[in-house]
Amino acid sequence: MKIYHTGDWHIGKVFLHKSFIDEQREVIGKFLEKVESDMPDLVIIAGDIYDKSIPTVEAVGLLNETLSKLVMEHKRKVVIISGNHDSADRLSFGSEMLEDKGLHIVTDVVKSISPIELEDEHGKVNVYAVPYISPMKARAVFPGEEIKDHDDVARVVIGKICEKLDKSERNICIYHGFVTNSGERLQESESERPLSIGGSDEVSAEYFKDFDYVALGHLHGPQKVKTERIRYSGSLMKYSFSEQNHRKGITSVCLGEKQVGSAEMSCNIEEIYPSRDMRIIEGSLEELLAEDLSEAEREDYIMARIVADGELYSPKDKLDKVYKNILRIEIKRDATRLEGEKAEFSRANFREKSVLELFRDFYAEVTDMELEGSKEEKLASLLENMDMEEF
């Protein structure tokens, strides 16, 4: 069985005030081209389909178009689970109408205990699709179980599945969460929302040892957990600058005949490249303005880290003339000089400075960025209209 494992699409994502809906339409289009070319038997989307629990009209429209092409046009089997970003009710609305066409959207954890049964030339394949559920909601669903954290949720749900698991058949589990092997460090990124506050997110990989393949969602970097059979596909595109070195795409899995213990399995990453990448550039302002990048690379989404010892005047205005999509600017100062600036700021020489200068110094110290342009103009105008005697 040929399987495409993907997830964490986060349709409708906005990053630093920039909507990625057009970029998502592009990468999902490239994903559909691969489906049309390769014709996998099963497409798995492992949660966080939308970025918000109440998705925009555009986001809903893009998902509907995509599922229509997968199921109605390409006749593919598709299994989707809800993630921690999704509203289970909204994602599953009306999905029963397309189950006979091969679309299965699972948002009810009780339903996940029974498999979705598929077949290929080697026989039966059971797909257990486990949607995200918080420990609080899981306690209500399983009132007789002791559930304190996400590990307990997985122990209970996967335990109930394994009670009836036929190990002579091929079994796939889809799960959305932070699955980890004790002592193993996983690749995380800034764009992943924590699953809990003040508690543990981690789920033991041991619970999944009896499955032939485990398709995970939540972490945005493609990676294995303990074995090649337990994998995160990662997100389809980059959603933070911490992901600039990630390989993005689809995990393509071939699940062969059942052998003693487990089925034959191989996988590889089918990479997808968007028109614009995420890129961090670092150096002095002069170096960044003269950076040796192609015209296409200058179109990328840029975080500029400016190394500066002195004052900078309108660095964004200057960078905008060279780079089309500056999303963030950071000022990196020499540590020795910065300590000296803090000491100077704390001394009595503040009495010699104007109120605007004091605000400018304070802003630079707190944000490590220069107060400039329209912000400085608005502050100056505001100060002009205030009673300076108050200071």
C-alpha positions in Angstrom: 0.0 0.0 0.0 1.4 3.4 -1.0 0.6 6.0 1.6 1.1 9.8 1.6 1.5 11.0 5.2 1.1 14.8 5.8 -0.2 17.1 8.4 0.0 20.4 10.2 -1.3 22.4 7.2 -2.5 25.2 9.4 -4.6 26.6 6.6 -5.3 30.3 7.3 -2.0 30.9 9.1 -1.0 34.5 9.8 2.6 35.1 10.8 3.9 38.5 11.8 0.8 40.1 10.3 1.4 38.3 7.0 -1.4 35.9 5.7 0.0 32.8 4.1 -3.2 31.7 2.4 -1.8 32.3 -1.1 1.4 30.4 -0.3 -0.7 27.6 1.2 -2.8 27.4 -2.0 0.5 27.1 -3.9 2.1 24.3 -1.8 -1.2 22.4 -1.6 -1.4 22.6 -5.3 2.0 21.1 -5.6 1.0 18.4 -3.2 -2.0 17.6 -5.4 0.3 17.4 -8.4 2.3 14.7 -6.6 -0.9 12.8 -5.8 -2.0 12.9 -9.4 1.4 11.7 -10.5 2.0 9.0 -7.9 -1.6 8.0 -7.1 -1.1 6.8 -3.5 -3.7 4.4 -2.2 -4.2 6.4 1.0 -3.7 10.0 2.0 -3.3 10.7 5.8 -3.6 14.2 7.2 -2.5 14.0 10.8 -4.3 17.0 12.4 -4.0 20.8 12.6 -5.7 21.2 9.3 -6.7 24.7 10.1 -4.7 27.2 12.1 -7.7 28.6 14.1 -10.7 26.8 15.6 -12.9 29.3 13.7 -11.3 29.2 10.2 -11.7 32.0 7.7 -14.0 31.6 4.7 -10.9 31.4 2.5 -9.4 28.7 4.6 -12.6 26.6 4.5 -12.8 27.1 0.8 -9.2 25.9 0.2 -9.7 22.7 2.2 -13.0 22.0 0.5 -11.4 22.4 -3.0 -8.5 20.1 -1.9 -10.7 17.3 -0.5 -12.9 17.5 -3.6 -9.9 16.9 -5.9 -8.5 14.1 -3.7 -11.7 12.2 -3.2 -14.0 13.1 -6.2 -11.5 13.8 -8.9 -8.5 11.5 -8.0 -10.6 8.8 -6.2 -8.1 8.6 -3.3 -8.9 7.2 0.2 -8.3 10.0 2.7 -8.2 9.8 6.5 -8.0 13.0 8.5 -7.9 13.6 12.3 -8.4 16.8 14.2 -5.4 18.4 15.9 -5.1 20.8 18.9 -5.7 23.9 16.5 -8.9 22.4 15.0 -12.5 22.7 16.2 -13.6 19.0 16.1 -17.2 20.0 15.3 -16.4 22.4 12.5 -13.9 20.1 10.9 -16.2 17.1 10.9 -19.4 18.9 9.8 -21.1 17.0 6.9 -18.2 14.6 6.5 -20.4 11.5 6.8 -21.9 12.3 3.4 -18.5 11.5 1.7 -17.5 8.4 3.7 -18.8 6.1 1.0 -16.5 8.0 -1.4 -13.4 7.3 0.8 -13.2 10.4 3.0 -12.9 9.8 6.7 -12.7 12.7 9.1 -12.3 11.5 12.6 -12.8 14.0 15.4 -14.5 11.7 18.1 -11.9 9.8 20.1 -14.4 7.0 20.9 -14.7 6.3 17.2 -11.0 5.9 16.9 -11.1 2.7 18.9 -12.7 1.0 15.9 -10.6 0.8 12.7 -11.2 2.1 9.3 -10.8 -1.0 7.2 -9.0 -0.8 3.9 -7.6 -3.5 1.5 -4.8 -3.9 -1.1 -3.2 -6.8 -2.9 -1.7 -8.1 0.4 -5.0 -8.1 2.3 -6.5 -6.0 5.0 -5.1 -2.8 6.5 -6.7 -1.4 9.7 -6.4 2.4 10.2 -6.9 3.7 13.8 -7.4 7.4 13.6 -6.9 9.0 17.0 -7.8 12.8 17.1 -6.4 15.2 19.6 -8.3 15.4 22.9 -7.2 17.3 26.0 -6.8 15.5 29.3 -9.8 17.5 30.7 -12.1 16.3 27.9 -10.7 12.8 28.1 -11.6 12.5 31.7 -15.3 13.2 30.8 -15.2 10.6 27.9 -13.5 7.9 30.0 -14.8 8.6 33.6 -13.5 5.4 35.1 -9.9 6.1 34.0 -7.2 8.0 35.9 -6.1 10.7 33.4 -3.9 13.5 34.5 -1.9 14.4 31.4 -1.5 13.7 27.7 0.5 10.5 28.4 -2.4 9.1 30.4 -4.8 10.0 27.5 -2.6 8.0 25.0 -2.2 5.1 27.5 -6.0 4.8 27.8 -7.0 5.3 24.2 -4.1 3.3 22.6 -4.6 0.7 25.3 -8.2 0.2 24.3 -7.2 -0.1 20.7 -4.5 -2.7 21.4 -6.9 -4.8 23.5 -8.6 -5.8 20.2 -5.7 -5.3 17.8 -5.2 -8.2 15.4 -1.4 -8.4 15.1 -1.7 -10.9 12.2 -3.1 -8.0 10.0 -1.4 -4.7 9.1 -2.3 -1.9 11.5 -1.7 1.9 11.1 -2.2 4.5 13.9 -2.7 8.2 13.2 -2.1 10.4 16.3 -1.6 14.1 17.0 0.6 14.9 20.0 4.1 15.1 21.3 5.2 11.5 21.1 8.8 11.0 22.3 11.2 8.2 23.2 12.8 8.5 26.6 16.1 10.4 26.3 15.6 11.2 22.6 15.7 14.9 21.7 13.2 15.9 19.0 13.3 18.8 16.7 10.8 21.5 17.8 10.0 24.9 16.3 8.5 28.2 17.4 5.3 27.8 15.5 4.1 24.8 17.5 1.5 25.7 20.1 2.1 23.9 23.5 -0.5 21.2 24.2 -0.6 22.1 27.9 0.4 24.9 30.3 2.1 23.8 33.5 1.8 20.1 32.7 3.6 17.6 30.6 2.9 17.4 26.8 5.0 14.2 26.3 3.6 10.8 25.3 5.6 7.7 25.4 6.4 6.0 22.1 6.1 2.7 23.8 2.4 2.7 23.5 2.6 2.5 19.7 5.1 -0.4 19.4 2.5 -2.9 18.0 1.6 -0.8 14.9 3.1 -1.3 11.5 3.2 2.4 10.9 2.4 5.4 13.1 1.6 8.7 11.3 2.1 11.6 13.7 1.1 15.2 13.6 2.0 18.2 15.8 5.8 18.7 15.4 6.6 20.7 12.2 10.0 19.1 11.4 9.9 15.7 9.6 11.5 13.1 11.8 11.3 9.6 13.3 10.6 8.8 16.9 12.6 5.7 18.1 12.1 3.8 14.9 11.3 4.5 11.2 7.8 3.2 11.8 6.9 6.1 14.1 7.2 9.3 12.2 6.2 13.0 12.0 5.6 14.2 8.5 6.2 17.8 9.5 4.3 20.7 8.1 3.9 21.3 4.4 5.6 24.7 4.6 7.6 26.8 7.0 5.7 28.8 9.6 8.6 30.4 11.6 12.2 31.4 11.1 13.2 28.6 13.4 12.2 26.2 10.6 14.5 27.8 8.0 16.6 24.6 7.7 13.7 22.1 7.7 13.0 19.9 4.7 9.3 20.3 3.9 7.1 18.0 2.0 5.2 14.6 2.3 6.4 11.4 3.9 5.8 8.7 1.3 5.4 5.3 2.8 5.2 1.8 1.2 3.6 -0.7 3.4 4.2 -4.2 2.1 3.2 -7.7 3.1 2.9 -8.7 6.8 5.9 -10.6 8.0 6.6 -12.2 11.4 6.1 -9.3 13.8 5.5 -6.4 11.4 4.9 -5.5 7.8 7.5 -4.6 5.3 7.9 -0.8 5.3 10.0 1.8 3.6 9.6 5.6 3.5 11.1 8.7 2.0 10.4 12.5 2.0 8.9 13.9 -1.1 10.1 17.5 -0.8 7.9 20.5 -1.8 9.4 23.9 -2.5 7.3 27.1 -2.3 8.1 30.1 -4.4 9.3 32.0 -1.3 11.5 30.5 1.4 12.1 31.6 5.0 15.5 33.1 5.4 17.6 34.6 8.2 20.3 37.0 7.2 22.8 38.5 9.6 25.6 41.1 9.4 26.1 44.8 9.5 23.5 47.0 7.7 26.1 47.6 5.0 26.7 43.9 4.6 23.1 43.0 4.4 22.4 45.7 1.8 25.3 44.2 -0.3 24.3 40.5 0.4 25.1 38.3 -2.6 21.6 36.8 -3.2 19.8 36.1 -6.4 16.7 38.1 -7.3 14.5 35.1 -6.3 16.2 34.8 -2.9 15.6 38.5 -2.3 11.8 37.7 -2.7 12.0 35.3 0.3 10.5 36.0 3.7 13.4 37.6 5.6 14.4 38.1 9.2 17.3 40.6 9.2 19.6 40.4 12.2 21.6 43.6 12.1 24.9 43.6 13.9 25.5 47.2 15.0 27.6 49.2 17.5 26.3 52.6 16.7 22.9 54.2 16.1 20.9 53.1 13.1 18.7 55.4 11.1 15.7 53.9 9.3 17.2 50.4 8.7 13.9 48.9 7.5 13.4 51.6 4.9 16.9 50.8 3.5 16.4 47.1 3.6 13.0 47.3 2.0 14.7 48.7 -1.1 16.7 45.5 -1.5 14.4 42.8 0.0 10.7 42.6 -0.9 9.4 40.7 2.2 11.1 41.8 5.4 9.0 40.3 8.2 11.2 41.0 11.2 14.3 43.0 12.1 16.5 42.3 15.1 19.4 44.5 16.3 22.3 42.5 17.6 24.7 44.6 19.7 28.2 43.9 21.1 27.6 42.5 24.6 30.4 44.7 26.1 29.1 47.8 24.6 25.5 46.9 25.6 26.5 46.6 29.2 28.2 50.0 29.0 25.0 51.5 27.5 22.9 50.1 30.4 25.3 51.6 32.9 25.3 54.9 31.2 21.5 54.9 31.0 21.2 54.3 34.8 23.4 57.2 35.7 22.3 60.8 36.3 23.1 62.0 32.7 19.4 61.3 31.9 18.7 64.8 33.2 20.6 66.2 30.3 18.4 64.5 27.7 15.0 65.5 26.3 11.9 63.4 27.0 11.9 62.1 23.4 15.6 61.0 23.8 14.8 59.2 27.0 11.9 57.4 25.3 14.2 56.5 22.4 16.8 55.1 24.8 14.2 53.2 26.8 12.7 51.7 23.7 16.1 50.6 22.4 17.0 49.0 25.7 13.7 47.1 26.1 13.1 46.0 22.5 16.7 45.9 21.2 15.4 47.9 18.2 15.6 51.5 17.2 12.6 53.8 17.6 12.2 55.3 14.1 10.0 56.5 11.3 6.3 56.9 12.0 6.6 55.6 15.6 9.0 58.3 16.5 7.0 60.9 14.7 3.8 59.9 16.5 5.6 59.9 19.9 7.1 63.4 19.2 3.6 64.7 18.3 2.1 63.2 21.4 4.8 64.7 23.6 4.3 68.1 22.1 0.7 68.1 23.2 1.4 67.0 26.7 2.2 69.1 29.8 5.9 68.8 30.1 5.7 69.9 33.7 4.4 66.5 34.6 7.9 65.2 33.8 
